[in-house]
Amino acid sequence: MNRFVSFLVMKINLPGKEYCRNIHKGFCLPSRVSDHCEKVAGVGYIIGNMLIERIVAINPDMIHRLGLVHDAFKTATLSLRDLKNHPEGISFNELVGWLPLRMLHKGDHETEVAARELKRDFSEFARIVRQIGSSKNPSYLDARSEVRVHHYADWRVQGVEVVPFSERLKYLKDKYFNGSEAEGQERLEKEKQLEAELFKYLNFEPEDLALLL
């Protein structure tokens, strides 16, 4: 079965680009995080369009919007110490913009926050956004094609630079092997499988992705 087939049973209402970017502005998202979202969205969109050229049913616009919103509520989840230590510093206006978000969603993953905030206007899309941060069961690695392509794009972008997938896999290995080695190895193999499956449909090698952008 082709795992890169989108669930196209219903037309899903997506937020527009400016709607997503206004979230960045409205919640005073630091520019380094906003720039990362833009880069991930762009990389995912390009991969999505390449998959369409290879006759794969997928929605590049959905991948793009997932990229724009995946870290849009990051400031709700970071510790104040992390926020104070970020290179740009913190302005008074940023603190004022972050406080309501942090009070309402304390302790939640940023994609869970995004799903809640988007639910009123884009309920179906919000359900898909929630899958981005789900590493357990069901996992983003078993989600619809757009989520998996977004996940891959996000893992190829460090800041705003496209990096080898192996660099992020090393991080995963170091993180998870500190706990259960069996669990860490299983996650590692699934991540490798995602890249292998994706590039069955692309006519270039993973290490050449940066050259195409």
Secondary structure, DSSP 8 states (H G I E B T S, - for coil): --S-----SS------HHHHHHHHHHTT--HHHHHHHHHHHHHHHHHHHHHHHTT----HHHHHHHHHHTTTTGGGTS-HHHHHTSTT---HHHHHHHHHHHHHSTT--HHHHHHHHHTTT-HHHHHHHHHHT--SSS-GGGS-HHHHHHHHHHHHEETTEE--HHHHHHHHHHHHHTS-HHHHHHHHHHHHHHHHHHTTS-SS-GGGGGGG-
